[in-house]
Amino acid sequence: MKENDNLTVDSEGLIPAIVQDSVNGDVLMLAYMNRESLGKTVAAGETFFWSRSRRSLWHKGETSGNVQKVESITADCDGDALLVKVRQIGNACHTGKRSCFFTEVHRTAESQPSFGRVLEDLAAVIHQRNLDRPPGSYTTELLSAGTDRILRKIGEEAGETIIAAKNHSAGEIAWEVSDLLYHLLVLLEAEGVPLDAVSKELSRRAGARLPDPPTAEPR
């Protein structure tokens, strides 16, 4: 998006920018841009914002390395807010959380976090276990034992998932698939493969055009 003179800014020349994860749709943060930071964002392909407290421009991730690779910038219908879709490197929040929006204010009884969020949160816990290696942790035990041990567990859990499916037990299947997914996440951590790489590969496959079915030969 090119700088747009039709954007509506406040009295300080600022416009709110909602930053969204382009992979899973999570809202990562809210910041403010002015014309200069918007121009730098477009030119560099990474987010620049205006700090209202420091009264200066700041490049997101400049010191932490948690930069945001911009994929699109869209203005709302009134031109007074921006939606910035990014590929987030590392965490967006200075607290170490993936998103700045983690303090729950209200949730209905029926509401559940998205499957992608659950996987991301579990992957983050596994990563922290890898860094801290707390004693007594099963995750620590697996990571310390190495890839061969993790692969054996994946084989065991895959077999148990097959048995659960043969039993046609929904609860048992959910339990065993959960075990299998956990061990697969431990494998990704052990091998240094980010969950985002799997997400992008699945997105690529989902977007790939399936071949047309073969046409029947004339009889």
Buried (B, 14 or more C-beta within 10 A) or exposed (E): EEEEEEBEBEEEEBBBBBBBBBBBEBBBBEBBBBBEBBBBBBEEEBBBBBEEEEEEBBBBBEEEEBBBBBBEBEBEEEBEBBBBBBBBBEBBBEEEBBBBBEEEEEEEEEEEEEEBBEBBBBBBEBBBBBEEEEEEBEBBEBBEEEEEBBEEBBEEBBEBBEEBEEEEEEEBBEBBBBBBBBBBBBBBBBEEEBBBEBBBEEEEEEEEEEEEEEEEEEE
